[in-house]
């Protein structure tokens, strides 16, 4: 039976529970165990699909089409194990399931309550589909003490009693702030956070303590004494130069050994992290740099987390450091393409809405004219087709997402094939979960740049879009300098376009960044960075 590890957070948010969970997963995997990671988010949204990236960060998409928190991207990148719909749950989904059951009469007239109905639903989610793994790591979103997280905390408390002895371990991630005026690291916030957690019935087995300076032995003893954990279970988590240094740093501090000890696994299997060490060493010693402009529209970089990490992976594969500058698309609209001078390559990522789109179109056109390597992703492909159509004679080319008038080179996707069924959408459908989501096949032209990059003519990539390029406008797009070199199996949906007589211009409707990992960099990003470095 699987053993369960529950990761909670205290003191403040944004301490890095996702990275901590992913790092521990990587360490256990390196000891030969099969691991599964799950995220329990306390917000009332059914999923983050309708949440603004500027507030919540990137929406990560799984193979089976779930829109999830960006932490699932960390889980995949650090372990290489694809996440699924069953690995992410929110309060919104929990309550929706319960209400649906209540309406069907499944509770046989019982009064539906947080305990036991909500907590039972959470426990069912945690336990489902865990027979094939050794460890299940469950990250609880938010901070201990948040009213929204109470049912999740209660559910994992109950599970600790219901699982076999030594079947569960609790890790509490906290902050140990440094007060410069006193010149000291302070233990009191962690003490109070643990007191709060113990008041809810959970006594943590391990404290993972974030700190900007090494924690002195006396402070460790103090935390051990007042938080009722072994001194060896007080693990310092210092700031790292790169998130990819975190697994080895945690191993050095003894986190994985302590977890196995808590769960009664002794002696621990030998750890093998040679590929991970090699990646980190190459990350720290690039042999050159290349400047890449990312034409963004969201203010926070977490909105593009998988993309920025995919560039890091591709940089290591090419032994160069991608120096990425995030340019606001609206600034290009105002300041012109002079802002793009000096860059080796241009990347236009996905996004929604009209704001900044003219700046992105200007950037795509600039890359076409100047023969600069260009990678367009999702909206970045639609933008490129609009730019080409304008060059090809359709001066008013646009998308129906941006304007009701003009020539719509891009329009709402009405129908598509999904697992042998036809999916249909209209402009009156709601926003949540109504896009073309998850992995779909793309057929590549045999003589295309994309087929050479992938090394095959059929690929599977993850999608998240509700607009598509209109194939009836293909002549103008081709006249403007682009060729469609990848389509859906039924030939109805354009998936890849490439520049004619261009050294490297590839735009794709899917999101290749979701499948890139440190030890398996995505071929599109690897080729793109190579083209940038070769200029």
LUMMITOR-52556 format. One record per residue (C-alpha): residue number from 1; x, y, z. Coordinates in steps of 0.02 Angstrom, whole numbers, plus 50000, padded with zeros to 5 digits. Example, Ala and Ser with C-alpha at 12.3 -4.5 7.8 and 13.67 -1.06 7.14 Angstrom:
2
[atom 1; [50615; 49775; 50390]]
[atom 2; [50684; 49947; 50357]]
This chain:
535
[atom 1; [50000; 50000; 50000]]
[atom 2; [50059; 50176; 49961]]
[atom 3; [50126; 50286; 50099]]
[atom 4; [50064; 50465; 50106]]
[atom 5; [50162; 50626; 50135]]
[atom 6; [50062; 50783; 50171]]
[atom 7; [50146; 50953; 50144]]
[atom 8; [50069; 51104; 50229]]
[atom 9; [50127; 51285; 50238]]
[atom 10; [50132; 51413; 50376]]
[atom 11; [50177; 51592; 50424]]
[atom 12; [50160; 51666; 50248]]
[atom 13; [50109; 51608; 50074]]
[atom 14; [50224; 51585; 49924]]
[atom 15; [50359; 51493; 50022]]
[atom 16; [50378; 51363; 49886]]
[atom 17; [50275; 51213; 49939]]
[atom 18; [50262; 51161; 49757]]
[atom 19; [50451; 51160; 49732]]
[atom 20; [50474; 51072; 49900]]
[atom 21; [50347; 50938; 49853]]
[atom 22; [50422; 50916; 49679]]
[atom 23; [50599; 50908; 49750]]
[atom 24; [50553; 50775; 49878]]
[atom 25; [50466; 50678; 49740]]
[atom 26; [50625; 50685; 49635]]
[atom 27; [50729; 50625; 49782]]
[atom 28; [50616; 50477; 49821]]
[atom 29; [50610; 50434; 49636]]
[atom 30; [50801; 50437; 49632]]
[atom 31; [50798; 50305; 49768]]
[atom 32; [50698; 50191; 49654]]
[atom 33; [50521; 50226; 49716]]
[atom 34; [50367; 50263; 49611]]
[atom 35; [50289; 50427; 49664]]
[atom 36; [50129; 50522; 49629]]
[atom 37; [50103; 50706; 49674]]
[atom 38; [49936; 50789; 49704]]
[atom 39; [49879; 50967; 49739]]
[atom 40; [49732; 51012; 49852]]
[atom 41; [49683; 51193; 49823]]
[atom 42; [49561; 51279; 49943]]
[atom 43; [49487; 51409; 49825]]
[atom 44; [49305; 51397; 49769]]
[atom 45; [49342; 51400; 49582]]
[atom 46; [49312; 51230; 49503]]
[atom 47; [49484; 51248; 49423]]
[atom 48; [49602; 51393; 49385]]
[atom 49; [49549; 51398; 49202]]
[atom 50; [49448; 51559; 49221]]
[atom 51; [49570; 51644; 49340]]
[atom 52; [49680; 51786; 49279]]
[atom 53; [49863; 51735; 49253]]
[atom 54; [49909; 51904; 49327]]
[atom 55; [49834; 51848; 49492]]
[atom 56; [49856; 51661; 49497]]
[atom 57; [49999; 51628; 49376]]
[atom 58; [50004; 51502; 49236]]
[atom 59; [49866; 51377; 49203]]
[atom 60; [49953; 51210; 49178]]
[atom 61; [49867; 51084; 49063]]
[atom 62; [49881; 50896; 49086]]
[atom 63; [49882; 50762; 48951]]
[atom 64; [49700; 50720; 48986]]
[atom 65; [49643; 50901; 48976]]
[atom 66; [49635; 50964; 49155]]
[atom 67; [49668; 51149; 49187]]
[atom 68; [49770; 51150; 49347]]
[atom 69; [49881; 51251; 49462]]
[atom 70; [50058; 51287; 49401]]
[atom 71; [50130; 51176; 49538]]
[atom 72; [50080; 51023; 49436]]
[atom 73; [50203; 51087; 49307]]
[atom 74; [50340; 51080; 49440]]
[atom 75; [50286; 50903; 49485]]
[atom 76; [50303; 50847; 49303]]
[atom 77; [50467; 50937; 49273]]
[atom 78; [50551; 50866; 49429]]
[atom 79; [50488; 50687; 49414]]
[atom 80; [50450; 50665; 49229]]
[atom 81; [50285; 50581; 49277]]
[atom 82; [50136; 50656; 49182]]
[atom 83; [50001; 50728; 49294]]
[atom 84; [49816; 50694; 49266]]
[atom 85; [49644; 50761; 49309]]
[atom 86; [49646; 50651; 49463]]
[atom 87; [49799; 50742; 49532]]
[atom 88; [49716; 50911; 49562]]
[atom 89; [49564; 50955; 49666]]
[atom 90; [49487; 51117; 49726]]
[atom 91; [49356; 51162; 49854]]
[atom 92; [49245; 51210; 49708]]
[atom 93; [49255; 51036; 49632]]
[atom 94; [49228; 50954; 49802]]
[atom 95; [49071; 51054; 49836]]
[atom 96; [49007; 51032; 49659]]
[atom 97; [49024; 50843; 49677]]
[atom 98; [48934; 50846; 49844]]
[atom 99; [48790; 50954; 49781]]
[atom 100; [48768; 50840; 49631]]
[atom 101; [48761; 50690; 49746]]
[atom 102; [48638; 50775; 49861]]
[atom 103; [48524; 50820; 49715]]
[atom 104; [48526; 50639; 49658]]
[atom 105; [48479; 50582; 49832]]
[atom 106; [48640; 50486; 49860]]
[atom 107; [48646; 50534; 50044]]
[atom 108; [48479; 50451; 50080]]
[atom 109; [48404; 50601; 50166]]
[atom 110; [48552; 50637; 50281]]
[atom 111; [48596; 50815; 50328]]
[atom 112; [48748; 50857; 50220]]
[atom 113; [48889; 50929; 50326]]
[atom 114; [49073; 50973; 50315]]
[atom 115; [49108; 50824; 50428]]
[atom 116; [49089; 50689; 50368]]
[atom 117; [49032; 50727; 50189]]
[atom 118; [49158; 50858; 50134]]
[atom 119; [49304; 50774; 50223]]
[atom 120; [49253; 50604; 50153]]
[atom 121; [49252; 50675; 49976]]
[atom 122; [49427; 50745; 50003]]
[atom 123; [49490; 50579; 50072]]
[atom 124; [49417; 50486; 49924]]
[atom 125; [49511; 50601; 49807]]
[atom 126; [49675; 50577; 49901]]
[atom 127; [49662; 50387; 49905]]
[atom 128; [49595; 50357; 49729]]
[atom 129; [49712; 50272; 49605]]
[atom 130; [49861; 50252; 49722]]
[atom 131; [49884; 50063; 49715]]
[atom 132; [50021; 50072; 49583]]
[atom 133; [50139; 50190; 49676]]
[atom 134; [50249; 50184; 49831]]
[atom 135; [50223; 50364; 49888]]
[atom 136; [50086; 50493; 49865]]
[atom 137; [50138; 50672; 49903]]
[atom 138; [49992; 50789; 49936]]
[atom 139; [50022; 50975; 49941]]
[atom 140; [49889; 51075; 50034]]
[atom 141; [49870; 51247; 49955]]
[atom 142; [49862; 51406; 50058]]
[atom 143; [49925; 51432; 50235]]
[atom 144; [49877; 51346; 50397]]
[atom 145; [49745; 51453; 50481]]
[atom 146; [49657; 51502; 50319]]
[atom 147; [49472; 51468; 50341]]
[atom 148; [49461; 51396; 50166]]
[atom 149; [49590; 51260; 50204]]
[atom 150; [49508; 51194; 50362]]
[atom 151; [49415; 51048; 50280]]
[atom 152; [49575; 50990; 50195]]
[atom 153; [49674; 50997; 50357]]
[atom 154; [49537; 50899; 50446]]
[atom 155; [49533; 50769; 50306]]
[atom 156; [49720; 50735; 50313]]
[atom 157; [49710; 50728; 50503]]
[atom 158; [49579; 50592; 50489]]
[atom 159; [49681; 50498; 50360]]
[atom 160; [49831; 50497; 50476]]
[atom 161; [49727; 50394; 50599]]
[atom 162; [49644; 50284; 50467]]
[atom 163; [49801; 50233; 50373]]
[atom 164; [49912; 50094; 50443]]
[atom 165; [50040; 50146; 50573]]
[atom 166; [50186; 50235; 50489]]
[atom 167; [50077; 50255; 50336]]
[atom 168; [50080; 50446; 50336]]
[atom 169; [50204; 50586; 50368]]
[atom 170; [50169; 50771; 50392]]
[atom 171; [50292; 50903; 50331]]
[atom 172; [50262; 51084; 50381]]
[atom 173; [50349; 51218; 50278]]
[atom 174; [50375; 51381; 50372]]
[atom 175; [50474; 51542; 50368]]
[atom 176; [50613; 51591; 50489]]
[atom 177; [50633; 51778; 50459]]
[atom 178; [50796; 51871; 50487]]
[atom 179; [50772; 52031; 50585]]
[atom 180; [50916; 52142; 50531]]
[atom 181; [50903; 52265; 50676]]
[atom 182; [50924; 52121; 50799]]
[atom 183; [51042; 52024; 50689]]
[atom 184; [50945; 51864; 50724]]
[atom 185; [50840; 51730; 50642]]
[atom 186; [50676; 51720; 50735]]
[atom 187; [50592; 51555; 50782]]
[atom 188; [50430; 51628; 50851]]
[atom 189; [50331; 51632; 50686]]
[atom 190; [50367; 51448; 50659]]
[atom 191; [50320; 51408; 50839]]
[atom 192; [50153; 51496; 50819]]
[atom 193; [50119; 51410; 50652]]
[atom 194; [50153; 51238; 50725]]
[atom 195; [50044; 51281; 50875]]
[atom 196; [49904; 51325; 50753]]
[atom 197; [49928; 51161; 50660]]
[atom 198; [49932; 51058; 50820]]
[atom 199; [49773; 51146; 50876]]
[atom 200; [49692; 51072; 50721]]
[atom 201; [49748; 50898; 50771]]
[atom 202; [49908; 50876; 50669]]
[atom 203; [50079; 50868; 50746]]
[atom 204; [50208; 50887; 50607]]
[atom 205; [50343; 50755; 50592]]
[atom 206; [50463; 50867; 50497]]
[atom 207; [50489; 51054; 50491]]
[atom 208; [50555; 51122; 50326]]
[atom 209; [50612; 51297; 50372]]
[atom 210; [50641; 51429; 50239]]
[atom 211; [50779; 51551; 50288]]
[atom 212; [50894; 51672; 50200]]
[atom 213; [51040; 51629; 50316]]
[atom 214; [51099; 51462; 50389]]
[atom 215; [51003; 51415; 50546]]
[atom 216; [51120; 51404; 50698]]
[atom 217; [51120; 51245; 50802]]
[atom 218; [51043; 51334; 50951]]
[atom 219; [50893; 51391; 50848]]
[atom 220; [50870; 51215; 50782]]
[atom 221; [50867; 51148; 50959]]
[atom 222; [50742; 51282; 51006]]
[atom 223; [50626; 51236; 50863]]
[atom 224; [50644; 51053; 50907]]
[atom 225; [50599; 51086; 51089]]
[atom 226; [50453; 51204; 51065]]
[atom 227; [50380; 51122; 50909]]
[atom 228; [50394; 50943; 50976]]
[atom 229; [50496; 50872; 50832]]
[atom 230; [50663; 50783; 50831]]
[atom 231; [50811; 50896; 50805]]
[atom 232; [50859; 50796; 50650]]
[atom 233; [50685; 50835; 50582]]
[atom 234; [50717; 51023; 50580]]
[atom 235; [50775; 51043; 50400]]
[atom 236; [50838; 51211; 50340]]
[atom 237; [50783; 51266; 50167]]
[atom 238; [50899; 51405; 50112]]
[atom 239; [50871; 51512; 49958]]
[atom 240; [50947; 51431; 49803]]
[atom 241; [51020; 51506; 49644]]
[atom 242; [50906; 51394; 49541]]
[atom 243; [50753; 51289; 49580]]
[atom 244; [50848; 51142; 49507]]
[atom 245; [50976; 51154; 49647]]
[atom 246; [50839; 51125; 49776]]
[atom 247; [50828; 50933; 49770]]
[atom 248; [51015; 50912; 49802]]
[atom 249; [51011; 51046; 49936]]
[atom 250; [50868; 50957; 50026]]
[atom 251; [50958; 50791; 50009]]
[atom 252; [51114; 50867; 50086]]
[atom 253; [51009; 50928; 50233]]
[atom 254; [50935; 50753; 50254]]
[atom 255; [50754; 50783; 50205]]
[atom 256; [50727; 50622; 50108]]
[atom 257; [50817; 50516; 50238]]
[atom 258; [50712; 50592; 50377]]
[atom 259; [50550; 50561; 50281]]
[atom 260; [50595; 50378; 50256]]
[atom 261; [50641; 50363; 50440]]
[atom 262; [50473; 50436; 50494]]
[atom 263; [50386; 50309; 50382]]
[atom 264; [50486; 50164; 50453]]
[atom 265; [50593; 50129; 50300]]
[atom 266; [50767; 50084; 50361]]
[atom 267; [50891; 50064; 50286]]
[atom 268; [50849; 50184; 50146]]
[atom 269; [50887; 50129; 49968]]
[atom 270; [51039; 50209; 49889]]
[atom 271; [51006; 50372; 49797]]
[atom 272; [51058; 50394; 49615]]
[atom 273; [51056; 50573; 49552]]
[atom 274; [51196; 50579; 49424]]
[atom 275; [51088; 50648; 49281]]
[atom 276; [51017; 50782; 49397]]
[atom 277; [51191; 50831; 49457]]
[atom 278; [51251; 50840; 49278]]
[atom 279; [51107; 50954; 49228]]
[atom 280; [51141; 51072; 49374]]
[atom 281; [51326; 51077; 49335]]
[atom 282; [51294; 51120; 49152]]
[atom 283; [51165; 51250; 49204]]
[atom 284; [51297; 51340; 49306]]
[atom 285; [51430; 51337; 49169]]
[atom 286; [51359; 51394; 49001]]
[atom 287; [51481; 51423; 48859]]
[atom 288; [51391; 51576; 48791]]
[atom 289; [51234; 51682; 48794]]
[atom 290; [51092; 51722; 48675]]
[atom 291; [50965; 51863; 48693]]
[atom 292; [50783; 51818; 48674]]
[atom 293; [50636; 51939; 48678]]
[atom 294; [50473; 51869; 48747]]
[atom 295; [50326; 51980; 48699]]
[atom 296; [50217; 51967; 48853]]
[atom 297; [50051; 52040; 48908]]
[atom 298; [50038; 51980; 49088]]
[atom 299; [50133; 52072; 49223]]
[atom 300; [50199; 51924; 49324]]
[atom 301; [50324; 51798; 49256]]
[atom 302; [50233; 51655; 49343]]
[atom 303; [50102; 51677; 49206]]
[atom 304; [50233; 51600; 49090]]
[atom 305; [50317; 51480; 49212]]
[atom 306; [50326; 51325; 49101]]
[atom 307; [50386; 51430; 48955]]
[atom 308; [50528; 51511; 49052]]
[atom 309; [50583; 51341; 49120]]
[atom 310; [50577; 51264; 48946]]
[atom 311; [50698; 51398; 48888]]
[atom 312; [50814; 51354; 49033]]
[atom 313; [50808; 51169; 48984]]
[atom 314; [50844; 51212; 48802]]
[atom 315; [50987; 51325; 48854]]
[atom 316; [51072; 51184; 48949]]
[atom 317; [51047; 51068; 48800]]
[atom 318; [51137; 51195; 48691]]
[atom 319; [51266; 51243; 48824]]
[atom 320; [51212; 51425; 48817]]
[atom 321; [51120; 51540; 48936]]
[atom 322; [50960; 51614; 48863]]
[atom 323; [50956; 51795; 48922]]
[atom 324; [50769; 51826; 48919]]
[atom 325; [50695; 52000; 48918]]
[atom 326; [50509; 52015; 48947]]
[atom 327; [50441; 52154; 48836]]
[atom 328; [50267; 52224; 48864]]
[atom 329; [50169; 52206; 48701]]
[atom 330; [50084; 52374; 48732]]
[atom 331; [50254; 52459; 48743]]
[atom 332; [50294; 52394; 48568]]
[atom 333; [50129; 52467; 48507]]
[atom 334; [50181; 52636; 48579]]
[atom 335; [50370; 52632; 48550]]
[atom 336; [50380; 52531; 48389]]
[atom 337; [50492; 52387; 48340]]
[atom 338; [50649; 52484; 48385]]
[atom 339; [50629; 52395; 48552]]
[atom 340; [50666; 52230; 48465]]
[atom 341; [50837; 52279; 48399]]
[atom 342; [50983; 52181; 48470]]
[atom 343; [50888; 52021; 48505]]
[atom 344; [50939; 51854; 48431]]
[atom 345; [50762; 51784; 48431]]
[atom 346; [50581; 51829; 48469]]
[atom 347; [50451; 51723; 48559]]
[atom 348; [50266; 51765; 48566]]
[atom 349; [50175; 51657; 48695]]
[atom 350; [49992; 51619; 48723]]
[atom 351; [49863; 51735; 48800]]
[atom 352; [49684; 51793; 48792]]
[atom 353; [49599; 51956; 48748]]
[atom 354; [49635; 52103; 48634]]
[atom 355; [49756; 52203; 48742]]
[atom 356; [49931; 52207; 48670]]
[atom 357; [49891; 52106; 48515]]
[atom 358; [49944; 52241; 48390]]
[atom 359; [50114; 52246; 48474]]
[atom 360; [50128; 52057; 48454]]
[atom 361; [50079; 52070; 48271]]
[atom 362; [50214; 52201; 48247]]
[atom 363; [50341; 52083; 48328]]
[atom 364; [50292; 51937; 48216]]
[atom 365; [50303; 52045; 48061]]
[atom 366; [50473; 52111; 48117]]
[atom 367; [50537; 51932; 48134]]
[atom 368; [50471; 51887; 47961]]
[atom 369; [50550; 52039; 47879]]
[atom 370; [50718; 52032; 47969]]
[atom 371; [50738; 51841; 47960]]
[atom 372; [50750; 51830; 48149]]
[atom 373; [50712; 51662; 48233]]
[atom 374; [50531; 51666; 48292]]
[atom 375; [50432; 51545; 48400]]
[atom 376; [50246; 51575; 48415]]
[atom 377; [50141; 51477; 48539]]
[atom 378; [49950; 51467; 48532]]
[atom 379; [49902; 51652; 48516]]
[atom 380; [50079; 51676; 48449]]
[atom 381; [50033; 51567; 48299]]
[atom 382; [49869; 51659; 48269]]
[atom 383; [49962; 51825; 48280]]
[atom 384; [50090; 51765; 48152]]
[atom 385; [49952; 51715; 48030]]
[atom 386; [49867; 51884; 48050]]
[atom 387; [50034; 51972; 48017]]
[atom 388; [50063; 51864; 47862]]
[atom 389; [49886; 51892; 47797]]
[atom 390; [49910; 52080; 47810]]
[atom 391; [50072; 52063; 47713]]
[atom 392; [49978; 51956; 47588]]
[atom 393; [49848; 52088; 47546]]
[atom 394; [49716; 52078; 47685]]
[atom 395; [49752; 52246; 47766]]
[atom 396; [49609; 52225; 47891]]
[atom 397; [49654; 52047; 47942]]
[atom 398; [49614; 52013; 48125]]
[atom 399; [49535; 51888; 48244]]
[atom 400; [49354; 51882; 48298]]
[atom 401; [49424; 51878; 48475]]
[atom 402; [49493; 52054; 48448]]
[atom 403; [49361; 52136; 48338]]
[atom 404; [49187; 52104; 48267]]
[atom 405; [49237; 52197; 48109]]
[atom 406; [49377; 52166; 47985]]
[atom 407; [49427; 52006; 47894]]
[atom 408; [49433; 51866; 48020]]
[atom 409; [49586; 51762; 47983]]
[atom 410; [49561; 51686; 48156]]
[atom 411; [49390; 51639; 48224]]
[atom 412; [49299; 51543; 48360]]
[atom 413; [49326; 51356; 48346]]
[atom 414; [49153; 51281; 48318]]
[atom 415; [49189; 51097; 48304]]
[atom 416; [49331; 50974; 48327]]
[atom 417; [49369; 50789; 48348]]
[atom 418; [49405; 50727; 48524]]
[atom 419; [49430; 50543; 48566]]
[atom 420; [49320; 50489; 48421]]
[atom 421; [49181; 50612; 48461]]
[atom 422; [49137; 50781; 48386]]
[atom 423; [49144; 50925; 48509]]
[atom 424; [49041; 51080; 48467]]
[atom 425; [49051; 51255; 48540]]
[atom 426; [48960; 51421; 48515]]
[atom 427; [48996; 51600; 48564]]
[atom 428; [48864; 51585; 48701]]
[atom 429; [48953; 51444; 48793]]
[atom 430; [49030; 51484; 48962]]
[atom 431; [49217; 51502; 48985]]
[atom 432; [49258; 51365; 49110]]
[atom 433; [49321; 51203; 49032]]
[atom 434; [49250; 51242; 48859]]
[atom 435; [49413; 51253; 48762]]
[atom 436; [49504; 51120; 48663]]
[atom 437; [49603; 51049; 48807]]
[atom 438; [49735; 50915; 48826]]
[atom 439; [49840; 50809; 48708]]
[atom 440; [49793; 50797; 48524]]
[atom 441; [49884; 50724; 48374]]
[atom 442; [49962; 50833; 48240]]
[atom 443; [50017; 50772; 48068]]
[atom 444; [50173; 50858; 48002]]
[atom 445; [50222; 50882; 47821]]
[atom 446; [50364; 50762; 47782]]
[atom 447; [50482; 50895; 47715]]
[atom 448; [50445; 51026; 47849]]
[atom 449; [50563; 51103; 47975]]
[atom 450; [50447; 51042; 48113]]
[atom 451; [50461; 50860; 48057]]
[atom 452; [50650; 50876; 48055]]
[atom 453; [50649; 50951; 48229]]
[atom 454; [50538; 50814; 48301]]
[atom 455; [50615; 50676; 48196]]
[atom 456; [50443; 50609; 48149]]
[atom 457; [50286; 50654; 48053]]
[atom 458; [50156; 50626; 48190]]
[atom 459; [50164; 50708; 48361]]
[atom 460; [50054; 50730; 48514]]
[atom 461; [50051; 50897; 48605]]
[atom 462; [49941; 50983; 48734]]
[atom 463; [49817; 51116; 48683]]
[atom 464; [49720; 51254; 48769]]
[atom 465; [49627; 51366; 48646]]
[atom 466; [49455; 51412; 48582]]
[atom 467; [49505; 51508; 48424]]
[atom 468; [49582; 51438; 48265]]
[atom 469; [49659; 51499; 48103]]
[atom 470; [49532; 51497; 47960]]
[atom 471; [49596; 51386; 47819]]
[atom 472; [49491; 51483; 47693]]
[atom 473; [49614; 51627; 47717]]
[atom 474; [49762; 51515; 47676]]
[atom 475; [49805; 51600; 47511]]
[atom 476; [49833; 51770; 47595]]
[atom 477; [49934; 51689; 47735]]
[atom 478; [50045; 51600; 47608]]
[atom 479; [50063; 51758; 47505]]
[atom 480; [50124; 51843; 47663]]
[atom 481; [50263; 51718; 47689]]
[atom 482; [50196; 51572; 47793]]
[atom 483; [50156; 51391; 47754]]
[atom 484; [50043; 51274; 47852]]
[atom 485; [50151; 51120; 47888]]
[atom 486; [50052; 51037; 48026]]
[atom 487; [49866; 50996; 48038]]
[atom 488; [49747; 50892; 48143]]
[atom 489; [49719; 50713; 48081]]
[atom 490; [49555; 50764; 47998]]
[atom 491; [49643; 50906; 47908]]
[atom 492; [49525; 51037; 47977]]
[atom 493; [49632; 51126; 48107]]
[atom 494; [49799; 51210; 48068]]
[atom 495; [49926; 51163; 48201]]
[atom 496; [50096; 51221; 48136]]
[atom 497; [50150; 51361; 48019]]
[atom 498; [50325; 51398; 47957]]
[atom 499; [50409; 51542; 47869]]
[atom 500; [50449; 51524; 47684]]
[atom 501; [50630; 51564; 47644]]
[atom 502; [50662; 51598; 47828]]
[atom 503; [50804; 51520; 47931]]
[atom 504; [50691; 51479; 48081]]
[atom 505; [50510; 51534; 48095]]
[atom 506; [50393; 51409; 48179]]
[atom 507; [50225; 51446; 48259]]
[atom 508; [50116; 51312; 48339]]
[atom 509; [49938; 51307; 48403]]
[atom 510; [49985; 51193; 48548]]
[atom 511; [50089; 51222; 48705]]
[atom 512; [50255; 51128; 48691]]
[atom 513; [50319; 51207; 48853]]
[atom 514; [50206; 51093; 48956]]
[atom 515; [50306; 50939; 48906]]
[atom 516; [50483; 51004; 48931]]
[atom 517; [50584; 50938; 49079]]
[atom 518; [50765; 50966; 49135]]
[atom 519; [50817; 50791; 49085]]
[atom 520; [50710; 50789; 48925]]
[atom 521; [50709; 50965; 48850]]
[atom 522; [50576; 50994; 48718]]
[atom 523; [50643; 50981; 48539]]
[atom 524; [50554; 51139; 48480]]
[atom 525; [50632; 51245; 48617]]
[atom 526; [50801; 51161; 48595]]
[atom 527; [50800; 51199; 48408]]
[atom 528; [50737; 51377; 48437]]
[atom 529; [50876; 51418; 48561]]
[atom 530; [51004; 51337; 48445]]
[atom 531; [50944; 51449; 48303]]
[atom 532; [50954; 51602; 48416]]
[atom 533; [51129; 51557; 48475]]
[atom 534; [51186; 51532; 48295]]
[atom 535; [51150; 51710; 48241]]
